[in-house]
Amino acid sequence: MILLWGVPDEPPLARVAEELELLGAPWQLLDQRDEPRTIAELTFDHRLHASVSTRDRVLDLDAATAVYHRCQDPRTITERTATASTSAEWDHVLSIEDLLLSWLELTNALVVNRPSDMGSNSSKPYQLASIAAAGFRTPATLVTTDPGTAEAFWARHGEVVYKSVSGVRSIVARLRPEDRDRLADVRFCPTQFQQFIAGIDYRVHVVRERVFATRIESNLDDYRYSGAATPALAACNIDDQLAEQCVAMCARMGLHLAGIDLRLTPEGDWYCFEVNPSPAFTYYENATGQPIAAAIAQLLVSR
């Protein structure tokens, strides 16, 4: 049995479910929206045992051979927006999620991906060091709460972008002259500044040893927030050495699935900015027709 955990109409989870159906693979959904009414149990004798009871069924997690999870922030799920963080129901939801995340760490099933292996994305500077250790070029980076240090970094590199330090998604933006007065705000929040790297963006999805590359044509600092200026996405091939380097980096990080953000400079140099361990791949799949969801489903079935 293959277990899916998340919100069923969330696009990546829904697409993987569709592909599992096409393969005729047995799968079960653990719906995050049911967690206020869910009971989970972990026990140990000579091995791990786990089960989850919902309103209408009992899931024996021992039967799971593979897991694909796309858990949302529980505060963003519609049914919980009015739930106070101090309520008994909220405490129950958090307990259920903690227990299930622990199970993901302990189970012998194939997990795409284990929470501990996804952890590097919670600290962008730490992950950037891992990317560099894998042999990729990375932009000069500064994390600081000192406005003067930020000013000096900007002067040294000429063009600079700023972004979140954590795994929380943020809009990447270039520093403009009109932002100079706002540099004082970094005193209140560690901010990551990076040397701006000119070039063409590429998103490479790695599914174990399969590679799906997308070229993105956009004049924006962050094509993900394009508004009316829709970027042009196209499936493409990257050279074998780069593809192997991407696969090796994901294996080194313990990731079976990842979305890698690359940029190719006019001089022909590849830079790597980030490795997303839970990529919203449907944005790229819908634009290019690449069978990313099918590859994930095949990976889950292979176990």
N, C-alpha and C positions, 0 to 999 in steps of 0.2 A: 504493500500500500504506500502511495506517495501522499504526503501531507502538504497542503498549502495553508499558510497562516497569514491572515490580513483581512482586508475589506474586499469582498468579491467583485465589486464593479470597478476597483482600481485597475487602470488599464494593463500594466505589466502582469499582474496576477491573473486577470481575466484572460489575457492572451495565452499564458502558459496553460491555464485550464483548458482552453479551446484545443491547444495542440495535444494535450494529454488525451482528450476525448478522441481526436483523430487517430492517435496511436492505439486506442483501445486499452489504455493503461488504467488500472484501478487507482482512484485518488479520493481523498476526503478533504473538505474545507473546514478549517477552524476559523470562524468568523469573529473578528475582533469586536464587532458590535454586540455579540452575545456575552462578552466577558462579565458584565454585572450579574449574569445568571449562570455562570460557568463554575464548576468545581473541578479542580485539578489535584492530582495526588502523585507524589513520587515516593517510592519505597526502595529499600535495598535489602537483599539477602546476599547471595553470592554474585548478584548482578543487579543492574538498574531495572526497575519497573515503573511505568508511568501510564496514567490514564486521565482522560478529560471527559467530564459529563456536562452536557448542555441540556437545553430544555427537552429535546426529543431523541437523544441518543447518547451512547457511551463510546468514546474512541479509545481503543487500546493502542497507545503510542508505541508499545513494544513491536507492533506489527509494521511500523513505518520503516521503509528501506531508504527513503530519501525525503528531504524537506526543502521547500522553497518558501521563504518568508518575505513578506513586504509589509512589515508592521508599521502602522502610522503612529504619529504622536497621539496618545489616547485623548489628549485635550482637544484635538481637531476633529474627532469623530462626532458627527451631527448629534447623535443620541446623547452625547455627554457634555455638550456645550453648556448646559445649565447646571451641571453637577458641581457642587462646591468641592474644593480640594480637601476640605476637612470632613466630608461625609463618609459614612461607613461604606457606601457603595464605591466611592472613589478609592478608599483604602483596599477594598476587595479587588478592584480592577488592577491596581498596582501590584498587589500580591500575586495575582494570577500571572501577570506578565513577567514578574521576577522569577516565578517558578518555571514558566515555560522557557524563558531565556536560559535558565540554568540547565534545563533538559537539553536544549540545543547544544550546550557545551559538552554534555556528558554522553549523549546518545552515540551509538555506533552507526547510526544512519548517515548517509551522505547529506550534509547540510550546506545549502547555498544561501548565504555563507555563515560560518560560525561567528557569533557576536564578537569573540575575542580577536578574530582575524580581521573584523571590520573596524576594530578600535582605532587603527592608525588615522582613519578619516576624521576622528574627533579632535585631532591636533594637526592642523595644516603644516606647521613647521616640522613636526616629527615625521609626518608622511613625506615631506619634501626631502628630508635627509635619507629616507628609505629609497626614494626614487633615484636620488643621486648615487646611492650605493649600488643600485641596479645598473648603473652605467649611463643614465640619461643626463643630458644637459638640463640644468634648471636655472631660472633667472636669479640674479642677485636679490636677496630677500632681507628685510628688516622687520622685526617685531618690536614695538617700542611704546612707551607711554610718555616719552620725552619729545616735546615739539621741536626743540633745537636739533635733536638727532634726526628726526624726520625731515626737517628742512635741509640738513646737510646731505642726507641720502638723496633727496630730490635734486639738489644742485649737482651732485656727483653723476647721476645717471640721466639727467635731462628730462626724460619722460618716465613717469612712474604711475603704477596703478595701485589701488588699495582694495582690500577685501577682508572678510572675516578670518579670524584665527581658528575658530572652532569648526565643527562639522555642520553647523547651521548654514543653510544655503543663503548666500548674499549676492548682491549685484556687484560685479567687478566693474570699477569705474576708474578712468584716468584722472589724475590730479590736474586741475585747471588753475590758471592764475587767480580766479575768483574764489578758489578753495583755500588760499593761503591763510586767511583770517581764521578758518575753521581748524587749522592744525592744532590750536591750543586744546581742542576737545579730546585729543588722544590721551591727555592726562587722566581721563576718567574711564578709559577702556583700552586695553592692549589692542593695537591695530597692526595689521600686516601690510607692509608696502613692498612692492616688487618692481624691479626694472621692467619697463615695457619692452616686449619682444615683438617686433613687426613680423608679419607673415600670414600664412593661411592656416586656419584652424582645421584640425582633424579630430574626430571622435573614433576611437578604436574600441570595439566591444570584444572582449575575450571570453569565450565559453570553453573552459578547460584548455583545449589545444586548438580550438577553432577561432578564427579572427575575422571580424567584420569591420571594415574601415569605411568611414564616411568623411567626405571632404565638405567643408562648410565655407561658402563664400558670403562674407558679410563685412561691412565697414564699421560695425559697432564694436565697442569695447567688450560687450558681453552679448553674444548673439542669442542667448537664451531669453533675453528680455527685449525682443525686437519690435514689439508693437506692430505698426503697419509696415515696417521695413522688414518683410519676411526674408530671412536668409535663404540662400540656395544650397540645398543638401543633395549630394550625389554619392552613390556607392562607388568605391574606387579600390584599387589594389595598392598595397604598399610592398616594398621590397621584402624578400624573405628574411633578411637579417634583422630588419626592424620588427617584423612580425614575431620572429623567434624571441627577440629581446622583450617584447610585450608579454608573451606567454611566460617567459622565464621570470619576469618581475612579479606577475600575478601568482605564480607557483611559490615564489620566495615569500610572498605575503600571505600565503595560505588561502588564496581566493580562487574559487572555481568559476566565478562570474565577476566581471568588472568592466567599467567604462573608463577608458583612459583618455585624458585630454592632452592633445599634442598640438604643436604649432611648427610649421615648416617655414624657415626664414628665407628671404630672397637669396641668401648665400648658400642655401641647401643644408642648413643645420636643423636638426630636430630637437625641440625643447619639450619637456614634459612638465605639466603644471599640477596634475591631480589624478588620483585613481579613485573612482567612485565604486565602493563595494556593493552598492544596491542601486544600479543605474535604472533610470526611467527610460528604458530602451525603446519603448513604443514610439516616442517622438521621432527617432531615427528610422525605425522599422517602417513606420507609415510613410515616411518621405522617400525611402529608397527601395522598399520591397525586400530588404534583406531578411532571411528567415531566422532572426535571432530567437524569437520565442520557440520555434521548432527545435533549435539547437539546445535550448535550456531543457525543454521537455525530453529530448533524446538523452541528455546527460542524466536527468533524474531517473529515467527508465533503465538506463544502463546499469544502475546499481541493483 
